[in-house]
Amino acid sequence: MTMRVLVVGGGLAGLLAARRHLRAGHRVVLLEATGSVGGAIAQSVLPGAGDLALNTGAEAYSNGSGAVDALVAELGLAEQIVAPREGLGSRVVSDAGAHRAPGASLLGIPSRPLAADVRAVLGTAGALRAALERFLPASLGARPGATVAQVVRRRSGRKVLERLVAPVIGGVHSSDPATLEFAAASPALSAGLAEHGSLTAAVRRIRGRSAGSAGTRVHSLSPTMAALPQTLQARLLAAGGILRTGVEVVGLTREETDGEAVWQVRTSRGEELSAEHLVLACPPDTARELLATAAPRVAAAIPQAPSAAVRLAALVLDAPALDAFPSGTGALVAPGTAGIRAKALTHASAKWEHVQRALREALPSACSPHLVRLSYGRPGEALPGREELIDLALADATRILGVHLDRSQLLDSAVIDWERAMRQPLPGHRAALDSLAALLAEQPSLELVGSWRAGTGIDAIVRADDSLTEGSPS
Ligand SMILES: Cc1cc2nc3c(=O)[nH]c(=O)nc-3n(C[C@H](O)[C@H](O)[C@H](O)COP(=O)(O)OP(=O)(O)OC[C@H]3O[C@@H](n4cnc5c(N)ncnc54)[C@H](O)[C@@H]3O)c2cc1C
C-alpha cells in the first residue's frame, strides 16, 4: 500500500518535506493554516507604486553552500536568480558612527581583525584586542550552552560584541546576544572554533580568505523570493500532491494497528484526516501542543524557542539624494544607538538592480524612485505602534542614510507584521535538539522540520531537507 503522508505547515520546510515524500512515491496531503503557502517567504504589492511586488519576509538567501541555488535551478528558476549590485558593501551603525561592514566576517566576527575596515569600526585598541583572540586557548568561553555574548566578549572583546556582532544578532536573528546560544546561532562557527582553535581561524576557513564585502554571498529571486514557494506549490500539485490552504490543524492523535502507527489530525474545519506518516512543519510551540497527548515524550523534548515579533516599514520614496546609495546595500544598527530605533535598513533599490528597474517601470513619472525597508523589534523592547511607524521609519532612515527624508518624498508605504516567524534559540538549544533527534529515531513515522530545528534561514532549511533526502530519517 502507498504510504499516506500528512504535512502540517506550508512554509519552506513543509513544502520541501512534501516534495521529498512525493518523490519517494508516497501520497501527500499538505495543510496550511493561512491563505497561501510560503510562510515567512512572502510578497505583497504596493498599489501606490504601480503594483510593485515587494518581499515582505525573507528577501534573499545565503549562497555559501550552493544548496539553494541548486534547488532553484532544479525548479527551473535559474534565470530568476539575482545577485546584489557589486562593490557597494553595507554599513554598521553604532554610537561610534556609520562604517562600512568589514568584509569576510561571520556573525559579525571578522576574519582579519587588523584590517583597515575593522579598525575603523573598533578603533586600534579594539582591533588589537580582537587580534589577540587567535592566541587564546580554544576552550576559553566555549563551554556547551554558552551564549553569543559569553563567547564573543571573552574571546574577541567587548567592542567586537557591541559594534559588530550585536547588530547582526539583532538585525538578522531578531535576537539578543546575551540570550542566544552560540552553537545555535552558528553551528558551523561553533564547530570551527573547536576544530581550528580560534574564532578568527574558523571564520577565515568558513568564509575563505577573500575579503569580499559583507552581504555579497547572497542571492535572491526576481521579481521576489515568493517565486520559490509558488513554484514548489505548482510542482507539488503537478506531481499529484494535495495542498490545502486555510486549513489549520488543531489536534492530533496516534493509534497503533498491527504495530503500525496511524496519525489522525483534526482540522479547524472539523475534518479528521489520517496518515501513516506525519510531518510537523509548524512552529515549535504548535508542534509541542499538538503532540502533547499523542507523543508526550517528544512534545516535552521540543525546546522552547520564544518568538520575536518583527514589524517592518517599507518606504517607496522619490529621492534623488538616494541615487548615490549612501549606505551601500543597507545597514545594521547596534542596540542602544542613540536616536535610532530601527535595527536594520535595507536599501532594496540599491542592493538589487531588478528592484530599481521595476520601480522605474512602475513609476515612470517619478524622478528617482527608491525602495527602503526598515525593521523593528528587539527582544525585550515594545514594538513601535503601527500608526507612528512610517514617521519613525522616515526619521530613522534619515539618520542612517544621512539624507533628509520626509513625507513629501513618500510615494507609498506598507507596514508588515511577523509575530511568530523568528525564533530565539535559548542556551541548551543544540543539546535539546540532539536529545530530540534521539527520541525521533524511535518514532520513524514522525518528522519535525522547520527553522527552529534546521537553523534560521532558507539555506539552513534546504540543507536540512537535502540531508533527509540522502537518508537519515530523524
Ligand atoms: C521578516 C523576516 C525576514 C527574513 N529574512 C530572511 C532572509 O533574508 N534570508 C533568509 O534566509 N531567511 C530570512 N528569514 C528567515 C526565513 O524566512 C525562515 O527561517 C524560513 O522561511 C522559515 O521557514 P519554516 O518553514 O521553518 O517556517 P514558516 O515559514 O514560519 O512556516 C510555517 C508554516 O506553518 C503554518 N502553520 C503553523 N501552525 C499551523 C497549523 N496548526 N496548521 C497548519 N499550518 C500551520 C504557518 O502558517 C506557516 O505557513 C526571514 C524571516 C522573517 C520573518
The ligand as a MOL file (V3000), in Angstrom:
LIG
                    3D

  0  0  0     0  0            999 V3000
M  V30 BEGIN CTAB
M  V30 COUNTS 53 58 0 0 0
M  V30 BEGIN ATOM
M  V30 1 C 10.8860 39.3880 8.2930 0
M  V30 2 C 11.7430 38.1930 8.0070 0
M  V30 3 C 12.8410 38.3320 7.1720 0
M  V30 4 C 13.6500 37.2210 6.9080 0
M  V30 5 N 14.6890 37.3710 6.0410 0
M  V30 6 C 15.4040 36.2950 5.6610 0
M  V30 7 C 16.3540 36.3950 4.6270 0
M  V30 8 O 16.5460 37.4600 4.0240 0
M  V30 9 N 17.0590 35.2790 4.2830 0
M  V30 10 C 16.8210 34.0600 4.8960 0
M  V30 11 O 17.4710 33.0760 4.5330 0
M  V30 12 N 15.8860 33.9330 5.8600 0
M  V30 13 C 15.1730 35.0200 6.2450 0
M  V30 14 N 14.1930 34.8880 7.1850 0
M  V30 15 C 14.0180 33.5810 7.8220 0
M  V30 16 C 13.3250 32.5750 6.9040 0
M  V30 17 O 12.3310 33.2310 6.1710 0
M  V30 18 C 12.7270 31.4810 7.7690 0
M  V30 19 O 13.7680 30.8730 8.5440 0
M  V30 20 C 12.0250 30.3940 6.9520 0
M  V30 21 O 11.2530 30.9180 5.8940 0
M  V30 22 C 11.1540 29.5820 7.9040 0
M  V30 23 O 10.5200 28.5400 7.2110 0
M  V30 24 P 9.7050 27.4300 8.0020 0
M  V30 25 O 9.0720 26.5590 7.0070 0
M  V30 26 O 10.5640 26.8040 9.0480 0
M  V30 27 O 8.6100 28.2410 8.8550 0
M  V30 28 P 7.4600 29.2420 8.4030 0
M  V30 29 O 7.8310 29.9740 7.1880 0
M  V30 30 O 7.1410 30.0150 9.6420 0
M  V30 31 O 6.2510 28.2640 8.0430 0
M  V30 32 C 5.4580 27.6110 8.9950 0
M  V30 33 C 4.0830 27.4580 8.3760 0
M  V30 34 O 3.2700 26.6470 9.2280 0
M  V30 35 C 1.9490 27.1740 9.2030 0
M  V30 36 N 1.2560 26.6920 10.3980 0
M  V30 37 C 1.5010 26.9950 11.6930 0
M  V30 38 N 0.6630 26.3330 12.5050 0
M  V30 39 C -0.1270 25.5680 11.7070 0
M  V30 40 C -1.1950 24.6540 11.9690 0
M  V30 41 N -1.6040 24.3650 13.2120 0
M  V30 42 N -1.8100 24.0420 10.9070 0
M  V30 43 C -1.4050 24.2990 9.6330 0
M  V30 44 N -0.3920 25.1770 9.3390 0
M  V30 45 C 0.2320 25.7820 10.3680 0
M  V30 46 C 2.1890 28.6760 9.1870 0
M  V30 47 O 1.0390 29.3790 8.7610 0
M  V30 48 C 3.3570 28.7990 8.2350 0
M  V30 49 O 2.9490 28.9590 6.8960 0
M  V30 50 C 13.3670 35.9680 7.4890 0
M  V30 51 C 12.2550 35.8220 8.3310 0
M  V30 52 C 11.4420 36.9140 8.5800 0
M  V30 53 C 10.2420 36.7530 9.4590 0
M  V30 END ATOM
M  V30 BEGIN BOND
M  V30 1 1 1 2
M  V30 2 1 2 3
M  V30 3 2 2 52
M  V30 4 2 3 4
M  V30 5 1 4 5
M  V30 6 1 4 50
M  V30 7 2 5 6
M  V30 8 1 6 7
M  V30 9 1 6 13
M  V30 10 2 7 8
M  V30 11 1 7 9
M  V30 12 1 9 10
M  V30 13 2 10 11
M  V30 14 1 10 12
M  V30 15 2 12 13
M  V30 16 1 13 14
M  V30 17 1 14 15
M  V30 18 1 14 50
M  V30 19 1 15 16
M  V30 20 1 16 17
M  V30 21 1 16 18
M  V30 22 1 18 19
M  V30 23 1 18 20
M  V30 24 1 20 21
M  V30 25 1 20 22
M  V30 26 1 22 23
M  V30 27 1 23 24
M  V30 28 2 24 25
M  V30 29 1 24 26
M  V30 30 1 24 27
M  V30 31 1 27 28
M  V30 32 2 28 29
M  V30 33 1 28 30
M  V30 34 1 28 31
M  V30 35 1 31 32
M  V30 36 1 32 33
M  V30 37 1 33 34
M  V30 38 1 33 48
M  V30 39 1 34 35
M  V30 40 1 35 36
M  V30 41 1 35 46
M  V30 42 1 36 37
M  V30 43 1 36 45
M  V30 44 2 37 38
M  V30 45 1 38 39
M  V30 46 1 39 40
M  V30 47 2 39 45
M  V30 48 1 40 41
M  V30 49 2 40 42
M  V30 50 1 42 43
M  V30 51 2 43 44
M  V30 52 1 44 45
M  V30 53 1 46 47
M  V30 54 1 46 48
M  V30 55 1 48 49
M  V30 56 2 50 51
M  V30 57 1 51 52
M  V30 58 1 52 53
M  V30 END BOND
M  V30 END CTAB
M  END
